[in-house]
Amino acid sequence: MDASGSWLRDRLQEGDRRIPGAAGAVTDSVLSDHSLIPELVALLDDDDPAVVSHAAHAAMQVSSKDPALFDPHVGQLIDLLRKLKQWELGEQLPKLLTGCRLTAQQAAEVHDILTVNLESRFNIVAACSLQALVDLASDGRIDRAAGRAAIDRALVSPRKALSARARKLQKILNRLPERRSN
């Protein structure tokens, strides 16, 4: 997708993709005008890698303030996570999606994608996928055993950063009370 001529796209195109650029200003604009959410979501699939990177950062910032704004776009966000055209999406979309209302089917879909993304060549994608799996297991949207399985898999990873994250998350998951069925 290339929404040439868009004010939002022009702002997100500014600067190096490794820094937030104008994502903060875009976040403020989107929070002030929720009608910009569909365009922001569409820009997550732009042809310009810098636009995608900055849009992912802005979307995460918006989501941290009001995650429900993305509920109508969950299907599109899951599709973007599935095809994962750049690492910034693998970093931000898991965080964003765990804040959204997911149906049981969507939670299962996200679980499957995140499980695959644990093997990403990008450490940040693997770490954010692991965090999201634990978050989904912690609040009961996926089975707690699935969260534990992801941690167990990461604990034996040759990647030191991922196994260290798994040790930290294991402690958190172990402190949570077991859910009782009625």
Backbone bond lengths (Angstrom), bond angles and torsions (degrees), N, CA, C in turn:
res aa  C-N    CA-C-N  psi(-1)  N-CA   C-N-CA  omega(-1)  CA-C   N-CA-C  phi
1 M - - - 1.444 - - 1.516 109.09 -
2 D 1.284 116.26 139.12 1.454 120.77 176.68 1.523 106.92 -141.14
3 A 1.309 115.39 103.26 1.466 121.06 -178.01 1.524 109.50 -92.56
4 S 1.341 116.34 58.21 1.467 121.02 -178.09 1.516 110.76 -52.37
5 G 1.316 115.06 140.52 1.445 120.25 177.88 1.517 113.98 90.27
6 S 1.286 118.58 -3.79 1.454 122.36 -179.25 1.527 110.48 -79.62
7 W 1.331 116.25 133.51 1.469 120.93 177.23 1.528 110.48 -58.54
8 L 1.333 116.57 -44.68 1.455 120.99 -178.54 1.529 110.08 -62.63
9 R 1.328 116.82 -45.11 1.455 120.99 179.65 1.526 110.64 -62.67
10 D 1.315 116.64 -42.81 1.472 119.80 179.50 1.523 111.01 -58.29
11 R 1.329 117.29 -42.99 1.465 120.81 179.05 1.526 111.26 -65.89
12 L 1.328 116.48 -40.93 1.464 120.07 -177.47 1.524 112.64 -74.09
13 Q 1.298 116.92 -17.34 1.459 121.08 179.59 1.529 111.99 -78.38
14 E 1.318 116.96 -15.58 1.460 121.72 -175.81 1.519 111.55 -69.72
15 G 1.325 116.28 135.83 1.461 121.89 171.19 1.512 114.96 82.70
16 D 1.295 113.18 173.07 1.459 123.53 -179.95 1.525 110.05 -70.20
17 R 1.312 117.15 141.86 1.469 119.91 -176.98 1.519 113.18 -68.37
18 R 1.323 117.83 -16.00 1.465 120.36 -178.71 1.524 113.29 -82.68
19 I 1.328 116.88 -6.66 1.467 120.59 177.38 1.525 108.33 -122.65
20 P 1.327 117.55 155.29 1.469 120.14 -174.45 1.523 115.50 -61.13
21 G 1.320 119.03 -22.09 1.454 120.27 179.58 1.516 111.43 58.18
22 A 1.316 116.01 -130.93 1.460 121.76 -177.23 1.528 112.05 -90.52
23 A 1.316 117.61 15.84 1.473 120.79 -177.54 1.527 111.57 -57.84
24 G 1.312 117.69 -36.55 1.471 120.72 179.12 1.515 112.08 -63.50
25 A 1.326 116.16 -45.03 1.467 119.88 178.74 1.523 110.54 -66.16
26 V 1.326 116.81 -39.11 1.462 120.69 177.80 1.529 109.73 -64.94
27 T 1.310 116.71 -40.91 1.470 120.76 177.59 1.518 110.35 -57.19
28 D 1.323 116.71 -48.17 1.472 120.89 179.22 1.524 111.07 -59.25
29 S 1.324 116.56 -42.56 1.466 120.65 179.95 1.522 111.65 -64.17
30 V 1.323 116.39 -43.66 1.466 120.86 -178.72 1.530 110.65 -67.76
31 L 1.316 116.84 -38.95 1.467 119.06 177.55 1.528 111.56 -66.60
32 S 1.333 116.76 -28.38 1.469 121.07 177.50 1.523 112.09 -82.17
33 D 1.318 116.32 -25.51 1.464 121.08 -176.81 1.526 109.04 -137.08
34 H 1.320 116.51 90.56 1.469 121.98 -175.55 1.521 112.95 -63.10
35 S 1.326 117.80 -15.63 1.463 119.73 178.68 1.535 111.48 -67.69
36 L 1.341 117.50 -10.92 1.470 121.78 178.50 1.536 112.39 -83.29
37 I 1.327 117.57 -10.41 1.471 120.90 -177.48 1.532 111.90 -56.97
38 P 1.329 120.41 -49.16 1.472 118.59 -179.32 1.532 112.85 -57.96
39 E 1.324 117.16 -39.14 1.462 119.82 178.23 1.525 110.88 -67.04
40 L 1.319 117.20 -41.51 1.463 120.43 178.01 1.531 110.04 -60.71
41 V 1.305 117.12 -43.94 1.472 120.67 178.51 1.525 110.07 -63.33
42 A 1.320 117.57 -42.55 1.464 120.97 178.73 1.525 111.29 -61.44
43 L 1.325 117.23 -35.25 1.467 120.85 -178.99 1.531 112.59 -71.10
44 L 1.317 117.47 -11.84 1.462 120.58 173.67 1.526 111.30 -68.93
45 D 1.331 116.33 -10.06 1.468 121.73 179.27 1.531 110.56 -121.30
46 D 1.327 116.81 27.58 1.463 122.18 -179.34 1.526 110.32 -71.02
47 D 1.317 115.64 161.83 1.464 121.43 177.45 1.531 112.62 -75.62
48 D 1.315 117.26 -23.48 1.463 121.90 -177.05 1.537 109.11 -90.16
49 P 1.339 118.15 117.37 1.468 120.54 -179.42 1.531 113.97 -57.74
50 A 1.335 117.75 -32.46 1.468 120.19 178.72 1.523 110.44 -67.71
51 V 1.319 117.04 -40.28 1.468 120.77 178.47 1.528 109.20 -62.10
52 V 1.329 116.60 -46.23 1.472 120.85 -179.95 1.522 110.55 -60.16
53 S 1.320 116.70 -46.31 1.458 121.44 -179.80 1.523 111.54 -59.67
54 H 1.319 116.16 -49.62 1.462 120.06 -178.71 1.529 111.61 -68.93
55 A 1.335 117.07 -36.00 1.467 120.29 177.27 1.526 110.22 -64.70
56 A 1.333 117.01 -39.81 1.472 120.35 178.56 1.522 110.39 -62.82
57 H 1.313 116.40 -42.18 1.460 120.63 179.17 1.531 110.73 -65.02
58 A 1.318 116.34 -45.17 1.471 120.16 179.56 1.528 110.50 -64.21
59 A 1.328 117.24 -42.83 1.469 120.55 179.63 1.522 110.62 -60.60
60 M 1.314 116.95 -40.99 1.467 119.77 178.38 1.522 110.84 -64.69
61 Q 1.317 117.18 -40.96 1.462 120.40 178.50 1.527 111.08 -63.93
62 V 1.320 117.03 -42.38 1.462 121.02 177.86 1.528 108.84 -62.87
63 S 1.318 115.90 -45.89 1.468 121.07 -178.52 1.527 111.81 -61.63
64 S 1.312 117.22 -35.02 1.463 119.40 -179.67 1.529 111.39 -66.11
65 K 1.315 116.34 -23.93 1.471 120.95 178.34 1.533 112.20 -92.45
66 D 1.351 116.35 -36.68 1.467 120.34 -176.25 1.533 109.78 -152.87
67 P 1.329 117.22 78.38 1.464 120.35 -175.13 1.527 114.26 -61.13
68 A 1.315 117.84 -27.33 1.466 121.06 -178.12 1.529 112.38 -62.90
69 L 1.326 117.55 -20.26 1.463 120.04 178.55 1.526 111.99 -60.24
70 F 1.319 116.61 -24.51 1.463 120.45 -177.13 1.528 113.03 -96.27
71 D 1.325 117.89 -4.12 1.466 120.61 -179.12 1.531 113.10 -53.73
72 P 1.340 119.29 -42.50 1.471 118.56 179.99 1.539 113.91 -67.54
73 H 1.322 117.21 -10.67 1.464 121.81 -174.13 1.527 112.79 -112.32
74 V 1.320 117.08 11.50 1.462 120.74 -175.35 1.525 111.87 -55.87
75 G 1.313 117.64 -44.59 1.472 120.18 -179.44 1.520 112.08 -58.44
76 Q 1.311 116.17 -44.66 1.468 121.40 179.00 1.534 110.74 -65.21
77 L 1.333 116.46 -40.16 1.472 120.22 179.69 1.528 111.19 -66.39
78 I 1.321 116.51 -39.03 1.465 120.10 177.23 1.528 109.99 -63.52
79 D 1.331 117.21 -42.10 1.468 120.45 177.91 1.533 111.14 -61.04
80 L 1.326 116.57 -41.19 1.467 120.32 178.27 1.527 111.27 -64.66
81 L 1.322 116.23 -39.26 1.468 119.59 178.31 1.525 110.10 -67.03
82 R 1.317 116.37 -37.73 1.464 120.63 -179.21 1.523 111.16 -63.16
83 K 1.330 117.09 -44.58 1.469 118.25 -176.98 1.533 112.71 -85.48
84 L 1.306 117.85 -19.25 1.472 126.05 172.83 1.529 114.10 32.95
85 K 1.328 114.11 73.92 1.458 117.76 -177.11 1.525 114.11 -79.39
86 Q 1.313 118.78 -15.12 1.467 120.06 172.26 1.530 110.23 -152.90
87 W 1.321 114.33 155.13 1.463 120.27 -172.06 1.524 112.73 -61.53
88 E 1.329 118.50 -31.03 1.462 119.98 -178.86 1.533 111.73 -59.82
89 L 1.307 116.54 -33.32 1.470 120.22 176.21 1.526 110.33 -68.33
90 G 1.326 115.97 -38.85 1.469 120.22 177.96 1.515 112.53 -68.67
91 E 1.321 116.35 -22.16 1.464 120.81 175.80 1.526 111.24 -81.65
92 Q 1.322 117.56 -45.15 1.463 121.00 -170.76 1.530 114.81 -92.87
93 L 1.328 118.86 -37.49 1.462 120.00 -176.13 1.526 114.21 -62.62
94 P 1.336 119.72 -38.26 1.474 117.48 176.90 1.530 112.04 -59.85
95 K 1.326 117.04 -40.11 1.462 121.24 178.54 1.522 109.96 -65.09
96 L 1.311 115.64 -44.15 1.455 120.83 -178.50 1.535 110.49 -64.75
97 L 1.316 117.08 -46.77 1.464 120.75 -176.96 1.522 113.03 -65.89
98 T 1.321 117.94 -33.45 1.471 118.53 178.71 1.521 111.51 -68.68
99 G 1.325 117.18 -18.25 1.458 120.84 175.89 1.518 113.73 -85.47
100 C 1.323 116.49 -13.36 1.466 121.58 -177.13 1.526 111.17 -87.34
101 R 1.324 114.50 159.77 1.462 120.10 171.01 1.520 106.99 -77.94
102 L 1.314 116.44 121.09 1.458 121.63 -179.42 1.520 109.36 -115.69
103 T 1.314 116.29 138.79 1.460 119.06 170.62 1.521 107.35 -71.19
104 A 1.309 116.99 167.55 1.468 120.38 177.76 1.529 110.20 -59.06
105 Q 1.327 116.30 -40.35 1.462 120.18 179.51 1.532 110.74 -65.40
106 Q 1.327 117.19 -42.79 1.466 120.55 178.68 1.525 111.11 -64.75
107 A 1.327 117.17 -41.10 1.467 120.18 177.93 1.529 110.12 -61.66
108 A 1.326 117.10 -40.42 1.465 120.44 178.23 1.528 110.96 -65.77
109 E 1.321 116.35 -39.34 1.463 121.06 177.38 1.530 110.72 -63.20
110 V 1.327 115.95 -46.92 1.463 120.73 178.79 1.525 109.54 -60.95
111 H 1.325 116.85 -42.74 1.471 120.99 177.47 1.522 110.61 -55.10
112 D 1.329 116.35 -48.64 1.468 120.39 -177.55 1.532 111.48 -62.62
113 I 1.326 116.85 -42.71 1.470 120.57 179.98 1.522 110.70 -66.46
114 L 1.328 116.80 -44.40 1.469 120.29 -179.33 1.526 111.13 -64.48
115 T 1.312 116.92 -35.70 1.466 120.66 178.49 1.528 109.98 -62.71
116 V 1.313 116.88 -42.14 1.467 120.72 175.80 1.529 109.86 -64.64
117 N 1.343 116.51 -41.53 1.462 120.58 -176.92 1.524 113.58 -69.90
118 L 1.327 117.47 -11.73 1.471 119.40 173.08 1.529 110.94 -61.76
119 E 1.320 115.88 -21.54 1.473 121.20 -179.97 1.521 112.47 -96.03
120 S 1.316 118.14 7.09 1.461 121.08 -179.46 1.524 110.95 -56.51
121 R 1.303 115.38 146.54 1.473 119.42 177.30 1.526 111.12 -71.16
122 F 1.340 116.30 -13.79 1.460 121.14 179.08 1.527 108.97 -94.12
123 N 1.316 116.62 118.43 1.467 120.69 -178.95 1.523 112.82 -56.98
124 I 1.323 117.38 -39.18 1.460 120.43 -177.94 1.524 110.86 -65.76
125 V 1.317 117.52 -35.67 1.468 121.08 177.92 1.522 109.68 -66.69
126 A 1.330 116.41 -44.69 1.467 120.25 179.27 1.530 110.49 -63.34
127 A 1.324 117.24 -44.73 1.467 120.99 -178.46 1.534 111.60 -65.51
128 C 1.324 117.30 -42.44 1.476 119.98 179.62 1.525 111.04 -69.77
129 S 1.318 117.00 -32.55 1.468 120.62 175.92 1.520 110.16 -65.64
130 L 1.318 116.38 -43.65 1.466 120.79 178.46 1.523 110.56 -62.36
131 Q 1.315 116.76 -45.93 1.467 120.87 178.64 1.527 110.71 -58.34
132 A 1.325 116.62 -45.11 1.465 120.43 -178.89 1.531 111.35 -65.44
133 L 1.319 117.84 -38.13 1.465 120.37 177.30 1.528 110.55 -62.40
134 V 1.313 116.57 -42.58 1.465 120.49 178.40 1.531 110.11 -66.51
135 D 1.327 117.31 -40.60 1.463 120.39 177.46 1.525 111.14 -60.86
136 L 1.324 116.99 -44.04 1.467 120.93 179.37 1.525 111.42 -65.86
137 A 1.330 116.53 -37.20 1.472 120.00 177.83 1.523 110.75 -71.89
138 S 1.316 116.59 -36.27 1.464 120.85 -178.34 1.516 112.70 -64.09
139 D 1.332 116.01 -36.90 1.467 117.71 -179.56 1.529 112.88 -98.53
140 G 1.323 116.63 11.79 1.454 120.92 171.79 1.516 116.03 80.41
141 R 1.327 117.77 11.69 1.469 118.48 179.98 1.515 111.90 -81.22
142 I 1.322 117.20 -21.54 1.456 121.86 166.44 1.521 106.06 -128.99
143 D 1.295 116.01 162.58 1.450 120.78 -178.79 1.534 110.54 -61.46
144 R 1.306 116.22 136.82 1.464 120.31 179.71 1.531 111.20 -57.06
145 A 1.326 116.67 -33.12 1.467 120.52 178.11 1.531 111.26 -61.94
146 A 1.320 117.28 -32.46 1.463 120.46 177.71 1.527 110.49 -67.08
147 G 1.317 116.52 -38.36 1.460 120.21 175.69 1.517 111.39 -65.38
148 R 1.313 115.54 -42.94 1.474 119.55 177.83 1.530 111.33 -63.96
149 A 1.325 116.91 -39.42 1.468 120.81 179.17 1.527 110.70 -62.68
150 A 1.325 116.53 -41.10 1.460 120.35 178.11 1.527 110.57 -63.52
151 I 1.319 115.93 -42.27 1.470 119.69 178.07 1.524 110.11 -63.79
152 D 1.324 117.00 -46.55 1.470 120.36 -179.87 1.527 110.88 -58.02
153 R 1.306 116.07 -41.29 1.464 120.54 178.71 1.526 110.80 -64.14
154 A 1.321 116.69 -42.97 1.468 120.83 -179.01 1.529 112.02 -71.10
155 L 1.327 117.07 -30.67 1.465 120.35 179.86 1.526 112.20 -60.72
156 V 1.312 116.99 -30.58 1.471 120.47 -178.99 1.526 112.21 -98.90
157 S 1.317 115.59 9.61 1.460 119.88 179.05 1.523 110.36 -67.23
158 P 1.318 117.25 142.00 1.465 119.78 174.78 1.532 112.42 -71.33
159 R 1.332 116.29 -10.99 1.464 119.67 178.39 1.517 108.75 -82.96
160 K 1.296 115.76 114.68 1.465 121.32 -176.59 1.526 112.46 -60.29
161 A 1.318 117.92 -40.32 1.469 120.95 -178.93 1.530 110.79 -63.75
162 L 1.323 116.77 -40.12 1.454 120.02 -178.88 1.528 110.94 -71.30
163 S 1.307 117.40 -41.81 1.475 119.20 179.32 1.536 110.65 -68.18
164 A 1.325 117.86 -33.86 1.471 120.38 176.14 1.526 110.37 -65.95
165 R 1.325 117.41 -41.98 1.466 121.07 177.41 1.523 109.36 -63.37
166 A 1.318 116.76 -39.52 1.468 120.73 179.90 1.528 111.02 -63.03
167 R 1.323 117.67 -40.22 1.473 120.25 178.34 1.522 111.05 -62.35
168 K 1.320 116.41 -41.66 1.468 120.83 178.70 1.535 110.30 -64.98
169 L 1.305 116.86 -45.59 1.470 121.11 -178.19 1.526 111.88 -69.95
170 Q 1.311 116.65 -30.57 1.465 120.74 177.63 1.525 110.01 -61.19
171 K 1.313 116.22 -41.79 1.464 120.30 178.46 1.525 111.27 -62.35
172 I 1.307 116.21 -41.59 1.470 120.94 179.62 1.523 110.42 -64.80
173 L 1.317 116.51 -48.10 1.464 120.75 -178.68 1.524 111.03 -64.65
174 N 1.320 117.02 -36.23 1.475 120.38 179.65 1.528 112.51 -67.95
175 R 1.335 117.40 -26.79 1.465 120.59 -179.69 1.534 113.13 -79.05
176 L 1.315 116.12 -15.90 1.466 119.26 -177.41 1.524 110.30 -74.94
177 P 1.333 116.97 138.82 1.463 119.44 177.73 1.524 110.47 -69.20
178 E 1.297 116.39 145.92 1.458 120.93 175.79 1.514 108.44 -68.74
179 R 1.304 115.54 141.62 1.471 120.96 177.74 1.515 109.33 -78.15
180 R 1.315 114.92 139.61 1.456 120.13 177.24 1.516 108.79 -100.32
181 S 1.308 117.05 137.92 1.469 119.75 176.12 1.516 108.21 -87.76
182 N 1.312 116.88 144.62 1.463 121.94 -177.49 1.494 111.96 -85.85
